[in-house]
Structures are given as structure tokens and as C-alpha cells.
Amino acid sequence: MSFQNKIDLDTYKFIIETLTKSDDLTVMGSQLTSMLIGATGAKGATLFIINTEKEELEILATEGLSSAYVNKGPILVDQSMKHESNRTPVIIIDTQKSDILQYPDKAEEEGVRTIVSLPINIRGKVIGALRIYHSTVWEPSEEDLSFLQVLTHNVGMALMYFRLSTTVLEIKESVNDIHAIWL
């Protein structure tokens, strides 16, 4: 197990700058997952959004994982990683020795050995998750875990910004449509 820091302050700043400069949610998610793979040496990374109607995690962006693994089935919020609280990080250091995975056989087939799952919260409400998948046993250092937790707060704010921005643009279009009718 390695406790060596994989994310330094310069890497973190670069990730945050990229996150805040993006004007497209899909591009932002793809860049984020790619940068996390590069920074941590991970096999893959996925950014999920919660579908509250289905109580499922839906993929916003993913990199490094096979389509078979990505499409293994619905990722149920309360079963994906059986844990009392989705409000705290869940670190499965060795998937081969864990009993909390929803799809343990699929993780083994994919060659996923460690999963670090961090909730994305807005005002105390979980709206998504960020997961990093390693092909070797890896335990993140306290510093890496702190960087990742702060990152998920920033991702939550970015997701809220995109939602608000989309809503404002829709209202603007509706007002313009109404205005055009009355002219």
C-alpha cells in the first residue's frame, strides 16, 4: 500500500482552473476524469449524477473503463457501495476482499482493485459521486483524500452553476418567445 501523495497543489490548481473555465458540462466532466487518471495513476474515473426518481447514479463522464464495465447495469444509490452514509468517502482498498460492492464480479473482470468513491454534495444533499478506480491496491494519503474532498465540493458548485445557467437561458428564451409573439 502506498501513502505517497499523488496530487500536489500545482496539479490541484490546474484541475480547478480547468473546471472553472469550462462552459460545457460534458466537456468539463471528461476533462476532470482524464486529469484525475493522470494525476493519480488510476485505471479510470467516473463522474456520476444522482437520478432521484430512479435512485440511481447516472454517468455524466467516464474515462479509462471498458464499455462492458460502464454498462454493467444500474448503479443503485443504496446498493452500489453498501455503506451507511453516502455523505462520506468510501475507500475500498482491495475489491477482492470487500463485501460492499454491488457488482464485485464485474470489478474483478475489469481488473479494478481499488475504488475511491467521494460524494458530491450541495447544501448537505448528495447530488452525485466521483469515483476513481485503480488496477492495483492503493490507499490514498490523507492529503490526497483532502484534495479530492475539496475537489468534489468544487464540482458540486460547478454542477449547480451549470444548472442555474441552463435555467436562466431557458427563461431568457421563453421571455424572448413571449416578447416576439406580442410584437
C-alpha positions as CSV (number, residue, x, y, z in Angstrom):
1,M,0.0,0.0,0.0
2,S,1.3,3.4,-0.9
3,F,0.7,6.5,1.2
4,Q,2.7,8.7,-1.1
5,N,0.8,11.9,-2.2
6,K,-0.3,11.7,-5.9
7,I,-2.0,15.1,-6.1
8,D,0.2,18.1,-5.3
9,L,-1.0,21.7,-5.1
10,D,0.0,22.6,-8.6
11,T,-1.9,19.6,-10.0
12,Y,-4.9,20.6,-7.9
13,K,-4.8,24.2,-9.1
14,F,-4.6,23.0,-12.7
15,I,-7.7,20.8,-12.2
16,I,-9.6,23.6,-10.6
17,E,-8.7,26.1,-13.3
18,T,-9.9,23.7,-15.9
19,L,-13.1,23.1,-14.0
20,T,-13.9,26.8,-13.6
21,K,-13.1,27.7,-17.2
22,S,-15.4,25.1,-18.8
23,D,-18.6,26.3,-20.4
24,D,-19.8,22.8,-21.3
25,L,-20.8,20.3,-18.6
26,T,-19.9,17.2,-20.7
27,V,-16.5,18.6,-21.6
28,M,-15.9,19.6,-18.0
29,G,-16.7,16.1,-16.8
30,S,-14.5,14.5,-19.4
31,Q,-11.5,16.8,-18.7
32,L,-11.9,16.2,-14.9
33,T,-12.0,12.4,-15.2
34,S,-9.0,12.4,-17.6
35,M,-6.9,14.7,-15.3
36,L,-7.7,12.6,-12.3
37,I,-6.5,9.5,-14.1
38,G,-3.3,11.3,-15.0
39,A,-2.7,12.8,-11.5
40,T,-3.4,9.6,-9.6
41,G,-2.2,6.9,-12.0
42,A,-5.6,5.4,-11.9
43,K,-7.1,3.0,-14.3
44,G,-10.3,5.0,-14.7
45,A,-12.5,7.7,-13.2
46,T,-16.3,8.4,-13.4
47,L,-18.4,11.4,-12.5
48,F,-21.9,10.4,-11.5
49,I,-25.1,12.5,-11.1
50,I,-28.0,11.1,-8.9
51,N,-31.3,10.4,-10.7
52,T,-33.6,11.0,-7.7
53,E,-36.6,9.4,-9.5
54,K,-34.8,6.1,-10.1
55,E,-32.4,6.4,-7.1
56,E,-29.6,5.5,-9.5
57,L,-26.2,7.0,-10.2
58,E,-26.1,8.1,-13.9
59,I,-22.8,8.6,-15.6
60,L,-22.0,12.2,-16.6
61,A,-18.5,11.4,-17.7
62,T,-16.1,8.4,-17.6
63,E,-12.6,7.7,-18.8
64,G,-10.4,4.6,-18.8
65,L,-13.0,1.9,-18.2
66,S,-14.4,-0.6,-20.7
67,S,-17.8,-0.2,-22.1
68,A,-18.7,-3.6,-20.6
69,Y,-17.8,-2.3,-17.1
70,V,-19.5,1.0,-17.7
71,N,-22.7,-0.7,-18.9
72,K,-22.8,-3.5,-16.3
73,G,-26.2,-2.5,-15.0
74,P,-28.0,0.2,-13.0
75,I,-25.8,1.7,-10.2
76,L,-28.3,1.9,-7.3
77,V,-27.6,4.6,-4.8
78,D,-28.3,2.4,-1.8
79,Q,-26.6,-0.7,-3.1
80,S,-23.7,0.5,-5.2
81,M,-21.4,0.5,-2.2
82,K,-23.3,-0.7,0.7
83,H,-22.5,1.9,3.3
84,E,-24.5,3.7,6.0
85,S,-23.7,7.2,4.7
86,N,-23.2,8.3,1.2
87,R,-22.1,11.6,2.7
88,T,-18.6,10.4,3.4
89,P,-15.9,9.0,1.2
90,V,-15.8,5.2,0.8
91,I,-12.5,3.6,0.1
92,I,-12.4,0.0,-1.0
93,I,-8.7,-0.7,-0.8
94,D,-9.0,-4.2,-2.2
95,T,-12.2,-5.1,-4.1
96,Q,-11.3,-8.8,-3.9
97,K,-11.6,-8.7,-0.1
98,S,-14.7,-6.4,0.0
99,D,-18.3,-7.4,0.6
100,I,-19.9,-3.9,-0.1
101,L,-19.8,-3.8,-3.9
102,Q,-23.0,-4.1,-5.9
103,Y,-21.1,-5.7,-8.8
104,P,-17.9,-7.4,-7.3
105,D,-17.6,-9.9,-10.2
106,K,-17.6,-7.0,-12.8
107,A,-14.9,-5.2,-10.8
108,E,-12.7,-8.3,-10.9
109,E,-13.3,-8.8,-14.6
110,E,-12.4,-5.2,-15.3
111,G,-9.2,-5.5,-13.2
112,V,-10.4,-2.9,-10.7
113,R,-8.6,-3.5,-7.4
114,T,-9.2,-0.2,-5.5
115,I,-12.2,2.2,-5.7
116,V,-12.2,5.6,-4.1
117,S,-15.8,7.0,-4.1
118,L,-16.5,10.6,-2.9
119,P,-19.9,12.1,-2.6
120,I,-20.7,15.4,-4.3
121,N,-22.8,17.5,-2.0
122,I,-24.7,20.7,-2.3
123,R,-26.0,22.2,0.9
124,G,-25.9,18.8,2.6
125,K,-27.7,17.0,-0.1
126,V,-25.8,14.3,-2.2
127,I,-26.2,15.1,-5.9
128,G,-23.6,12.8,-7.3
129,A,-20.3,11.0,-6.8
130,L,-16.8,10.9,-8.1
131,R,-15.1,7.5,-8.3
132,I,-11.5,6.7,-9.0
133,Y,-10.6,3.1,-10.0
134,H,-7.1,1.7,-9.6
135,S,-5.9,-1.6,-11.1
136,T,-3.6,-2.1,-8.1
137,V,-4.2,-1.9,-4.4
138,W,-3.9,1.8,-3.4
139,E,-4.7,3.7,-0.3
140,P,-4.8,7.5,-0.8
141,S,-2.8,9.6,1.5
142,E,-4.6,12.0,3.9
143,E,-3.5,14.9,1.7
144,D,-4.8,13.3,-1.5
145,L,-8.1,12.5,0.2
146,S,-8.4,16.1,1.4
147,F,-7.7,17.4,-2.1
148,L,-10.3,15.0,-3.6
149,Q,-12.9,16.1,-1.0
150,V,-12.3,19.8,-1.7
151,L,-12.5,19.0,-5.4
152,T,-15.9,17.3,-5.0
153,H,-17.1,20.5,-3.3
154,N,-15.9,22.5,-6.3
155,V,-17.5,20.0,-8.7
156,G,-20.8,20.4,-6.8
157,M,-20.6,24.2,-7.2
158,A,-19.8,23.8,-10.9
159,L,-22.8,21.4,-11.3
160,M,-25.0,24.0,-9.5
161,Y,-23.7,26.7,-11.8
162,F,-24.4,24.7,-14.9
163,R,-28.0,24.0,-13.7
164,L,-28.6,27.7,-12.8
165,S,-27.0,28.8,-16.1
166,T,-29.2,26.5,-18.1
167,T,-32.3,27.6,-16.2
168,V,-31.5,31.3,-16.8
169,L,-31.0,30.7,-20.5
170,E,-34.3,28.8,-20.7
171,I,-36.1,31.6,-19.0
172,K,-34.5,34.1,-21.3
173,E,-35.6,32.2,-24.4
174,S,-39.1,31.9,-23.0
175,V,-39.2,35.7,-22.4
176,N,-37.9,36.3,-25.9
177,D,-40.5,34.0,-27.4
178,I,-43.3,35.7,-25.5
179,H,-41.9,39.1,-26.5
180,A,-41.8,38.0,-30.2
181,I,-45.5,37.0,-30.0
182,W,-46.6,40.3,-28.7
183,L,-44.7,42.4,-31.3
